[in-house]
Amino acid sequence: MEEDVFASNTIEEIRDEATWARKVDEAPGRVMVEFFVTWCPHCQREAPILDETAARIREGGVEVYHANAEVMYMKGAVYGLEETPSFILVEDGKLIAKHEGFLTADELVQFSEGNINDLTPSVNQSLSSVAF
């Protein structure tokens, strides 16, 4: 049996509108959400990196979640996302940043801090799959 790289004891998966409203739209402060699809090789590669980096992101006061783009596809459309992995950064319910494509551990932390202009384009960063 294949290991589920998206199963995490560290990052909660948002699977429905009510949970999304509570954890993202109505949450005070900053929230970062990764959109993934299970068949995307770049998402499979990103999942353990985000899992390992979540504690560093939370130290900066940002909560971290992930959402399967095939389950929460309407949310991806709301934010204008087309590829996975994709990331959104929301503060007090308002989108402040988004990124489509693979991010390294350091880039994930930079993104969570809102330093999106500091992300160095790399071969890894452009890796994504059309999913929406």
DSSP file with accessible surface (Angstrom, degrees, kcal/mol):
  #  RESIDUE AA STRUCTURE BP1 BP2  ACC     N-H-->O    O-->H-N    N-H-->O    O-->H-N    TCO  KAPPA ALPHA  PHI   PSI    X-CA   Y-CA   Z-CA
    1    1 A M              0   0  241      0, 0.0     2,-0.1     0, 0.0     0, 0.0   0.000 360.0 360.0 360.0 136.9    0.0    0.0    0.0
    2    2 A E        -     0   0  176      1,-0.1     2,-0.2     2,-0.0     0, 0.0  -0.437 360.0-113.1 -74.1 142.7    1.3    3.5   -1.0
    3    3 A E        -     0   0  161     -2,-0.1     2,-1.0     1,-0.1    -1,-0.1  -0.522  24.0-127.9 -73.3 138.0    2.0    6.0    1.8
    4    4 A D    >   -     0   0   96     -2,-0.2     3,-1.2     1,-0.2    -1,-0.1  -0.775  21.1-170.8 -88.9 102.7   -0.3    9.0    1.8
    5    5 A V  T 3  S+     0   0   51     -2,-1.0    -1,-0.2     1,-0.3    -2,-0.0   0.655  83.4  59.4 -69.7 -13.8    2.1   12.0    1.8
    6    6 A F  T 3  S+     0   0   11     -3,-0.1     2,-0.4     2,-0.0    -1,-0.3   0.600  78.4 100.9 -91.4 -12.2   -0.9   14.3    2.5
    7    7 A A    <   +     0   0   66     -3,-1.2     2,-0.4     2,-0.0     5,-0.1  -0.602  55.9 174.3 -71.5 127.3   -1.8   12.6    5.8
    8    8 A S        -     0   0   32     -2,-0.4     5,-0.1     3,-0.2    -2,-0.0  -0.999  43.5-165.6-143.2 139.2   -0.5   14.8    8.5
    9    9 A N  S    S+     0   0  177     -2,-0.4     3,-0.1     1,-0.1    -1,-0.1   0.433 100.2  49.2 -91.4  -5.1   -0.5   15.1   12.2
   10   10 A T  S    S+     0   0   57      1,-0.2     2,-0.5    -3,-0.0    54,-0.2   0.768 108.5  45.6-103.3 -36.8    0.8   18.6   11.9
   11   11 A I  S    S-     0   0    6     54,-0.0     2,-0.3     2,-0.0    -1,-0.2  -0.956  74.1-138.2-120.6 123.7   -1.4   20.3    9.3
   12   12 A E  E     -a   65   0A  84     52,-0.6    54,-1.9    -2,-0.5     2,-0.5  -0.561  16.4-133.9 -78.2 137.7   -5.2   20.0    9.3
   13   13 A E  E     -a   66   0A  35     -2,-0.3     2,-0.6    52,-0.2    54,-0.2  -0.815  12.4-139.9 -90.8 127.8   -6.9   19.5    5.9
   14   14 A I        +     0   0    0     52,-2.8    54,-0.5    -2,-0.5    58,-0.1  -0.790  29.4 167.6 -87.4 124.8   -9.9   21.7    5.3
   15   15 A R        +     0   0  160     -2,-0.6     2,-0.3    52,-0.1    -1,-0.1   0.382  52.1  37.2-121.7  -1.0  -12.6   19.7    3.6
   16   16 A D  S  > S-     0   0   74      1,-0.1     4,-2.2    56,-0.1     5,-0.1  -0.984  76.8-109.2-152.2 163.9  -15.8   21.7    3.8
   17   17 A E  H  > S+     0   0   99     -2,-0.3     4,-2.7     1,-0.2     5,-0.2   0.854 113.4  54.7 -62.6 -39.7  -17.2   25.2    3.5
   18   18 A A  H  > S+     0   0   66      2,-0.2     4,-2.1     1,-0.2    -1,-0.2   0.925 110.9  44.8 -64.2 -43.0  -18.1   25.5    7.2
   19   19 A T  H  > S+     0   0   17      2,-0.2     4,-3.1     1,-0.2     5,-0.3   0.912 112.5  52.8 -66.1 -41.2  -14.6   24.7    8.3
   20   20 A W  H  X>S+     0   0    0     -4,-2.2     4,-2.8     1,-0.2     5,-1.4   0.938 108.8  49.9 -58.3 -47.2  -13.1   27.0    5.7
   21   21 A A  I  <>S+     0   0   23     -4,-2.7     5,-2.7     3,-0.2     6,-0.3   0.931 116.7  41.1 -58.0 -45.8  -15.3   29.9    6.9
   22   22 A R  I  <5S+     0   0  136     -4,-2.1    -2,-0.2    -5,-0.2    -1,-0.2   0.906 123.5  35.9 -69.6 -43.7  -14.2   29.3   10.6
   23   23 A K  I  <5S+     0   0   49     -4,-3.1    -2,-0.2    -5,-0.2    -1,-0.2   0.716 135.5  11.9 -88.5 -22.4  -10.5   28.6    9.9
   24   24 A V  I  <5S+     0   0    0     -4,-2.8    69,-0.4    -5,-0.3     3,-0.4   0.724 125.9  40.9-120.1 -61.9   -9.8   31.0    7.1
   25   25 A D  I   <S+     0   0   55     -5,-1.4    -3,-0.2     1,-0.2    -4,-0.2   0.854 128.4  28.3 -64.7 -37.3  -12.5   33.6    6.3
   26   26 A E  S   <S+     0   0  142     -5,-2.7    -1,-0.2    -6,-0.3    -4,-0.1   0.422  93.0 114.6-106.0   0.3  -13.4   34.4    9.9
   27   27 A A        -     0   0   16     -3,-0.4    66,-0.4    -6,-0.3    65,-0.2  -0.507  64.5-126.1 -76.9 136.6  -10.0   33.7   11.6
   28   28 A P  S    S+     0   0  115      0, 0.0    -1,-0.1     0, 0.0     2,-0.1  -0.498  73.2   8.4 -75.7 149.5   -8.2   36.6   13.2
   29   29 A G  S    S-     0   0   29     -2,-0.2    63,-2.6    33,-0.1    64,-0.4  -0.337 108.8 -22.5  82.1-160.5   -4.6   37.1   12.1
   30   30 A R  E     -bC  62  91A  70     31,-0.6    33,-2.0    61,-0.2     2,-0.4  -0.704  51.5-178.3 -96.7 140.6   -2.7   35.3    9.3
   31   31 A V  E     -bC  63  90A   4     59,-2.8    59,-3.0    -2,-0.3     2,-0.4  -0.998   9.6-158.9-135.0 135.4   -3.6   32.0    7.8
   32   32 A M  E     -bC  64  89A   1     31,-3.0    33,-2.4    -2,-0.4     2,-0.4  -0.958   9.8-171.0-115.7 132.0   -1.7   30.2    5.0
   33   33 A V  E     -bC  65  88A   0     55,-2.1    55,-2.2    -2,-0.4     2,-0.5  -0.989  10.3-153.8-126.3 131.5   -3.4   27.5    3.0
   34   34 A E  E     -bC  66  87A   1     31,-2.0    33,-2.8    -2,-0.4     2,-0.5  -0.881   9.5-151.5 -99.0 130.2   -1.8   25.1    0.5
   35   35 A F  E     +bC  67  86A   0     51,-3.3    51,-1.7    -2,-0.5     2,-0.3  -0.895  27.1 164.8 -97.4 132.5   -4.0   23.7   -2.3
   36   36 A F  E     -b   68   0A   2     31,-2.1    33,-3.7    -2,-0.5    34,-0.5  -0.889  30.4-146.3-137.4 165.7   -3.0   20.3   -3.6
   37   37 A V    >   -     0   0    0     -2,-0.3     3,-1.2    31,-0.2     6,-0.2  -0.987  24.5-128.6-130.9 145.3   -4.2   17.4   -5.7
   38   38 A T  T 3  S+     0   0   67     -2,-0.4   -33,-0.1     1,-0.3     6,-0.1   0.795 105.5  52.1 -65.9 -27.9   -3.2   13.9   -4.8
   39   39 A W  T 3  S+     0   0  120      4,-0.1    -1,-0.3    -3,-0.0     3,-0.1   0.539  82.9 104.6 -87.4  -5.7   -2.1   13.0   -8.4
   40   40 A C    <>  -     0   0    0     -3,-1.2     4,-2.3     1,-0.2     5,-0.2  -0.639  58.8-155.8 -80.6 118.5    0.2   16.0   -8.8
   41   41 A P  H  > S+     0   0   71      0, 0.0     4,-1.7     0, 0.0    -1,-0.2   0.856  95.5  52.8 -64.3 -31.1    3.9   15.0   -8.4
   42   42 A H  H  > S+     0   0   41      2,-0.2     4,-1.9     1,-0.2     5,-0.1   0.877 109.3  49.2 -71.9 -35.1    4.9   18.5   -7.4
   43   43 A C  H  > S+     0   0    0      2,-0.2     4,-2.5     1,-0.2    -1,-0.2   0.895 108.9  52.8 -67.1 -40.7    2.3   18.4   -4.6
   44   44 A Q  H  < S+     0   0   76     -4,-2.3    -2,-0.2     1,-0.2    -1,-0.2   0.872 112.4  45.2 -62.4 -36.5    3.5   15.0   -3.5
   45   45 A R  H  X S+     0   0   99     -4,-1.7     4,-0.6    -5,-0.2    -1,-0.2   0.838 114.3  49.1 -74.1 -34.8    7.0   16.5   -3.2
   46   46 A E  H  X S+     0   0    0     -4,-1.9     4,-2.7     1,-0.2     3,-0.4   0.858  94.6  74.4 -73.3 -36.6    5.8   19.7   -1.5
   47   47 A A  H  X S+     0   0    7     -4,-2.5     4,-2.5     1,-0.3     5,-0.2   0.880  98.2  42.1 -51.6 -51.8    3.6   17.9    1.2
   48   48 A P  H  > S+     0   0   52      0, 0.0     4,-2.2     0, 0.0    -1,-0.3   0.857 113.7  54.0 -68.7 -27.7    6.4   16.6    3.5
   49   49 A I  H  X S+     0   0   39     -4,-0.6     4,-1.6    -3,-0.4    -2,-0.2   0.944 111.2  44.6 -68.1 -45.7    8.3   19.9    3.1
   50   50 A L  H  X S+     0   0    1     -4,-2.7     4,-1.5     2,-0.2    -1,-0.2   0.917 111.9  54.0 -64.1 -40.6    5.3   21.9    4.3
   51   51 A D  H  < S+     0   0   49     -4,-2.5     4,-0.4    -5,-0.3     3,-0.3   0.921 112.2  43.5 -58.2 -44.7    4.7   19.4    7.0
   52   52 A E  H  < S+     0   0  155     -4,-2.2     4,-0.3     1,-0.2    -1,-0.2   0.763 117.0  47.3 -72.3 -25.3    8.3   19.8    8.3
   53   53 A T  H  X S+     0   0    5     -4,-1.6     4,-2.0     1,-0.2     3,-0.5   0.602  84.6  91.6 -93.2 -13.3    8.1   23.6    7.9
   54   54 A A  H  X S+     0   0    0     -4,-1.5     4,-2.8    -3,-0.3     5,-0.2   0.861  83.6  54.0 -54.5 -40.8    4.7   24.2    9.6
   55   55 A A  H  > S+     0   0   57     -4,-0.4     4,-1.9    -3,-0.2    -1,-0.2   0.917 108.6  49.0 -63.1 -41.3    6.3   24.7   13.1
   56   56 A R  H  > S+     0   0  107     -3,-0.5     4,-0.7    -4,-0.3    -1,-0.2   0.892 112.2  49.1 -63.2 -40.1    8.6   27.5   11.7
   57   57 A I  H ><>S+     0   0    1     -4,-2.0     5,-1.4     1,-0.2     3,-1.1   0.930 110.4  49.9 -66.1 -43.7    5.6   29.1   10.0
   58   58 A R  H ><5S+     0   0   74     -4,-2.8     3,-2.2     1,-0.3    -1,-0.2   0.825  99.8  65.1 -65.6 -31.7    3.5   29.0   13.2
   59   59 A E  H 3<5S+     0   0  164     -4,-1.9    -1,-0.3     1,-0.3    -2,-0.2   0.806  98.8  55.9 -58.6 -28.1    6.4   30.5   15.2
   60   60 A G  T <<5S-     0   0   58     -3,-1.1    -1,-0.3    -4,-0.7    -2,-0.2   0.309 127.5-102.0 -85.7   6.7    5.8   33.6   13.0
   61   61 A G  T < 5S+     0   0   59     -3,-2.2   -31,-0.6     1,-0.2     2,-0.5   0.656  82.1 127.4  85.4  17.7    2.1   33.7   14.1
   62   62 A V  E   < - b   0  30A   7     -5,-1.4    -1,-0.2   -33,-0.1   -31,-0.2  -0.924  51.4-141.3-112.7 127.5    0.7   32.2   11.0
   63   63 A E  E     - b   0  31A  68    -33,-2.0   -31,-3.0    -2,-0.5     2,-0.4  -0.577  19.0-147.0 -82.7 148.7   -1.7   29.2   11.1
   64   64 A V  E     + b   0  32A   0     -2,-0.2   -52,-0.6   -33,-0.2     2,-0.3  -0.972  24.7 158.5-124.7 132.8   -1.2   26.6    8.3
   65   65 A Y  E     -ab  12  33A  22    -33,-2.4   -31,-2.0    -2,-0.4     2,-0.3  -0.894  22.3-145.3-136.9 168.1   -3.8   24.4    6.6
   66   66 A H  E     -ab  13  34A   7    -54,-1.9   -52,-2.8    -2,-0.3     2,-0.4  -0.955   8.2-163.5-135.9 159.3   -4.1   22.5    3.4
   67   67 A A  E     - b   0  35A   0    -33,-2.8   -31,-2.1    -2,-0.3     2,-0.5  -0.996  25.6-120.4-142.7 133.5   -7.0   21.8    1.1
   68   68 A N  E >>  - b   0  36A  19    -54,-0.5     4,-3.1    -2,-0.4     3,-1.1  -0.632  22.0-146.1 -72.5 121.0   -7.5   19.3   -1.7
   69   69 A A  T 34 S+     0   0    3    -33,-3.7     7,-0.2    -2,-0.5   -32,-0.2   0.754  97.6  57.3 -63.8 -24.0   -8.2   21.4   -4.8
   70   70 A E  T 34 S+     0   0  100    -34,-0.5    -1,-0.3     2,-0.2     3,-0.2   0.734 115.0  37.1 -79.6 -20.3  -10.6   18.7   -6.1
   71   71 A V  T <4 S+     0   0   74     -3,-1.1     3,-0.3     1,-0.1    -2,-0.2   0.851 128.2  33.0 -92.3 -44.1  -12.7   18.9   -3.0
   72   72 A M  S >X S+     0   0    6     -4,-3.1     4,-1.4     1,-0.2     3,-1.0  -0.160  76.6 137.2-105.4  38.3  -12.4   22.7   -2.4
   73   73 A Y  H 3>  +     0   0  135      1,-0.3     4,-1.9     2,-0.2    -1,-0.2   0.813  65.3  61.1 -60.1 -30.9  -12.3   23.7   -6.0
   74   74 A M  H 3> S+     0   0  105     -3,-0.3     4,-1.9     1,-0.2    -1,-0.3   0.877 102.5  52.2 -66.0 -33.4  -14.7   26.6   -5.6
   75   75 A K  H <> S+     0   0   27     -3,-1.0     4,-1.6     2,-0.2    -1,-0.2   0.893 105.7  54.0 -68.9 -38.9  -12.3   28.2   -3.2
   76   76 A G  H  <>S+     0   0    0     -4,-1.4     5,-2.8     1,-0.2     4,-0.3   0.925 108.9  49.3 -59.2 -41.0   -9.4   27.9   -5.7
   77   77 A A  H ><5S+     0   0   64     -4,-1.9     3,-1.4     1,-0.2    -2,-0.2   0.899 104.6  58.5 -65.5 -39.0  -11.6   29.7   -8.2
   78   78 A V  H 3<5S+     0   0  100     -4,-1.9    -1,-0.2     1,-0.3    -2,-0.2   0.890 111.5  41.8 -57.0 -38.4  -12.4   32.5   -5.7
   79   79 A Y  T 3<5S-     0   0   26     -4,-1.6    -1,-0.3    -3,-0.2    -2,-0.2   0.357 115.8-114.1 -94.0   4.7   -8.7   33.2   -5.4
   80   80 A G  T < 5 +     0   0   37     -3,-1.4     2,-0.3    -4,-0.3    -3,-0.2   0.774  59.0 159.9  71.5  28.1   -8.0   32.8   -9.1
   81   81 A L      < +     0   0    5     -5,-2.8    -1,-0.2    -6,-0.2     3,-0.1  -0.596  18.4 165.1 -86.6 144.1   -5.8   29.7   -8.8
   82   82 A E        +     0   0  124     -2,-0.3    49,-2.3     1,-0.1    50,-1.6   0.511  58.4  48.4-127.2 -18.5   -5.2   27.5  -11.7
   83   83 A E  E    S-E  130   0B  59     47,-0.3    47,-0.2    48,-0.2    18,-0.1  -0.842  76.6 -95.9-128.1 162.6   -2.3   25.3  -10.7
   84   84 A T  E    S+E  129   0B   0     45,-2.6    45,-3.0    -2,-0.3   -42,-0.2  -0.956  94.5  41.1-130.1 151.2   -1.1   23.1   -7.8
   85   85 A P  S    S+     0   0    0      0, 0.0    16,-3.6     0, 0.0     2,-0.3   0.594  82.2 164.1 -68.8 148.5    0.6   23.3   -5.5
   86   86 A S  E     -CD  35 100A   0    -51,-1.7   -51,-3.3    14,-0.3     2,-0.4  -0.962  20.2-156.2-131.1 152.5   -0.8   26.8   -4.8
   87   87 A F  E     -CD  34  99A   0     12,-3.2    12,-2.5    -2,-0.3     2,-0.4  -0.982   5.2-168.6-131.7 139.3   -0.6   28.9   -1.6
   88   88 A I  E     -CD  33  98A   0    -55,-2.2   -55,-2.1    -2,-0.4     2,-0.5  -0.947   8.6-155.2-122.4 149.6   -2.7   31.7   -0.3
   89   89 A L  E     -CD  32  97A   0      8,-2.7     7,-3.2    -2,-0.4     8,-1.5  -0.995  16.5-174.4-123.6 120.0   -2.0   34.0    2.6
   90   90 A V  E     -CD  31  95A   0    -59,-3.0   -59,-2.8    -2,-0.5     2,-0.5  -0.936   9.6-165.4-118.7 137.0   -5.0   35.6    4.3
   91   91 A E  E >  S-CD  30  94A  71      3,-2.9     3,-2.0    -2,-0.4   -61,-0.2  -0.990  78.0 -17.1-125.0 123.4   -5.0   38.1    7.0
   92   92 A D  T 3  S-     0   0   97    -63,-2.6    -1,-0.1    -2,-0.5   -62,-0.1   0.876 130.9 -50.8  50.0  41.5   -8.2   38.8    9.0
   93   93 A G  T 3  S+     0   0   22    -64,-0.4     2,-0.4   -69,-0.4    -1,-0.3   0.400 116.8 110.3  83.0  -0.4  -10.1   37.1    6.2
   94   94 A K  E <  S-D   91   0A 150     -3,-2.0    -3,-2.9   -70,-0.1     2,-0.2  -0.898  72.0-115.8-113.9 135.0   -8.6   39.1    3.3
   95   95 A L  E     +D   90   0A  72     -2,-0.4    -5,-0.3    -5,-0.2     3,-0.1  -0.453  37.1 166.3 -64.6 127.2   -6.2   37.7    0.7
   96   96 A I  E     +     0   0A  72     -7,-3.2     2,-0.3     1,-0.4    -6,-0.2   0.564  64.1   4.1-116.4 -17.0   -2.8   39.4    0.9
   97   97 A A  E     -D   89   0A   9     -8,-1.5    -8,-2.7     2,-0.0    -1,-0.4  -0.977  54.2-172.9-162.6 152.4   -0.7   37.1   -1.2
   98   98 A K  E     -D   88   0A  93     -2,-0.3     2,-0.3   -10,-0.2   -10,-0.2  -0.982   3.1-173.0-146.0 154.3   -0.9   34.0   -3.5
   99   99 A H  E     -D   87   0A  29    -12,-2.5   -12,-3.2    -2,-0.3     2,-0.5  -0.980  10.7-155.0-147.7 135.3    1.6   31.8   -5.2
  100  100 A E  E     +D   86   0A  62     -2,-0.3   -14,-0.3   -14,-0.2     2,-0.2  -0.959  59.6  37.1-112.3 124.3    1.2   29.0   -7.7
  101  101 A G  S    S-     0   0    0    -16,-3.6    27,-0.2    -2,-0.5    25,-0.2  -0.456  93.5 -40.8 123.5 165.7    4.0   26.5   -7.8
  102  102 A F        -     0   0    3     25,-1.9     2,-0.4    22,-0.5    25,-0.1  -0.272  49.9-165.7 -62.1 141.2    6.5   24.6   -5.7
  103  103 A L        -     0   0    0     23,-0.1   -54,-0.1    -4,-0.1   -53,-0.1  -0.990  15.9-128.6-129.1 142.5    8.2   26.4   -2.8
  104  104 A T     >  -     0   0   43     -2,-0.4     4,-2.6     1,-0.1     5,-0.2  -0.286  39.1 -96.1 -75.1 172.9   11.3   25.3   -0.8
  105  105 A A  H  > S+     0   0   30      1,-0.2     4,-1.9     2,-0.2     5,-0.2   0.929 127.1  46.2 -58.3 -47.7   11.1   25.3    3.0
  106  106 A D  H  > S+     0   0  101      1,-0.2     4,-2.5     2,-0.2    -1,-0.2   0.892 112.0  51.4 -64.4 -37.7   12.8   28.7    3.2
  107  107 A E  H  > S+     0   0   15      2,-0.2     4,-2.9     1,-0.2    -1,-0.2   0.876 106.0  55.3 -67.6 -35.5   10.5   30.1    0.5
  108  108 A L  H  X S+     0   0    0     -4,-2.6     4,-2.4     2,-0.2    -2,-0.2   0.928 110.1  46.0 -60.8 -43.3    7.4   28.7    2.4
  109  109 A V  H  X S+     0   0   14     -4,-1.9     4,-1.5     2,-0.2    -2,-0.2   0.936 112.7  49.9 -65.6 -45.0    8.5   30.7    5.5
  110  110 A Q  H  <>S+     0   0   54     -4,-2.5     5,-2.3     1,-0.2     3,-0.4   0.926 111.1  49.5 -58.2 -45.3    9.2   33.8    3.4
  111  111 A F  H ><5S+     0   0    0     -4,-2.9     3,-2.0     1,-0.2    -1,-0.2   0.931 107.7  53.5 -60.5 -44.5    5.8   33.5    1.8
  112  112 A S  H 3<5S+     0   0    2     -4,-2.4    -1,-0.2     1,-0.3    -2,-0.2   0.796 106.9  53.2 -63.1 -25.8    4.1   33.1    5.3
  113  113 A E  T 3<5S-     0   0   98     -4,-1.5    -1,-0.3    -3,-0.4    -2,-0.2   0.475 119.7-112.2 -84.8  -4.9    5.8   36.3    6.4
  114  114 A G  T < 5S+     0   0   30     -3,-2.0     2,-1.4    -4,-0.3     3,-0.4   0.572  77.2 133.8  84.3   9.5    4.4   38.1    3.3
  115  115 A N    > < +     0   0   60     -5,-2.3     3,-1.2     1,-0.2     4,-0.3  -0.307  15.5 142.8 -87.4  55.1    7.8   38.5    1.7
  116  116 A I  G >   +     0   0   62     -2,-1.4     3,-1.0     1,-0.3    -1,-0.2   0.807  65.5  59.0 -71.0 -26.0    6.6   37.4   -1.7
  117  117 A N  G 3  S+     0   0  152     -3,-0.4    -1,-0.3     1,-0.2    -2,-0.1   0.697 100.1  59.6 -73.5 -16.5    8.8   39.9   -3.5
  118  118 A D  G <  S+     0   0   92     -3,-1.2     2,-0.3    -8,-0.1    -1,-0.2   0.510  75.9 115.2 -87.4  -7.5   11.9   38.3   -1.9
  119  119 A L    <   -     0   0   17     -3,-1.0    -3,-0.0    -4,-0.3   -12,-0.0  -0.488  64.4-137.2 -66.9 127.4   11.1   34.8   -3.3
  120  120 A T        -     0   0   97     -2,-0.3     5,-0.2     1,-0.0    -1,-0.1  -0.773  19.9-121.0 -86.9 117.2   13.9   33.9   -5.7
  121  121 A P        +     0   0  113      0, 0.0     2,-0.3     0, 0.0     3,-0.1  -0.355  44.7 168.7 -57.4 135.4   12.6   32.3   -8.8
  122  122 A S     >  -     0   0   45      1,-0.1     4,-1.2    -2,-0.0    -3,-0.0  -0.917  51.5-103.1-141.5 169.0   14.0   28.9   -9.2
  123  123 A V  T >4 S+     0   0  116     -2,-0.3     3,-0.5     1,-0.2     4,-0.4   0.936 123.1  51.1 -59.0 -44.4   13.5   25.7  -11.3
  124  124 A N  G >4 S+     0   0   59      1,-0.2     3,-1.3     2,-0.2   -22,-0.5   0.886 103.1  59.1 -60.0 -40.0   11.7   24.2   -8.3
  125  125 A Q  G 34 S+     0   0   23      1,-0.3    -1,-0.2    -5,-0.2    -2,-0.2   0.831 101.1  54.3 -63.4 -32.5    9.4   27.1   -7.8
  126  126 A S  G << S+     0   0   86     -4,-1.2     2,-0.5    -3,-0.5    -1,-0.3   0.583  80.0 112.6 -81.6  -5.6    8.0   26.9  -11.3
  127  127 A L    <   +     0   0   46     -3,-1.3   -25,-1.9    -4,-0.4     2,-0.3  -0.528  41.9 128.2 -73.0 119.3    7.0   23.2  -10.9
  128  128 A S        -     0   0   27     -2,-0.5     2,-0.4   -27,-0.2   -42,-0.0  -0.974  46.7-129.5-159.9 169.1    3.2   22.9  -10.9
  129  129 A S  E     -E   84   0B  19    -45,-3.0   -45,-2.6    -2,-0.3     2,-0.4  -0.981  30.3-111.0-127.4 139.9    0.3   21.0  -12.4
  130  130 A V  E     +E   83   0B 105     -2,-0.4   -47,-0.3   -47,-0.2   -48,-0.0  -0.564  52.7 151.1 -68.4 125.0   -2.9   22.5  -13.9
  131  131 A A              0   0   27    -49,-2.3   -48,-0.2    -2,-0.4    -1,-0.2   0.571 360.0 360.0-134.3 -20.1   -5.6   21.5  -11.5
  132  132 A F              0   0   75    -50,-1.6   -62,-0.1   -56,-0.1    -1,-0.1  -0.724 360.0 360.0-101.0 360.0   -8.5   23.9  -11.5
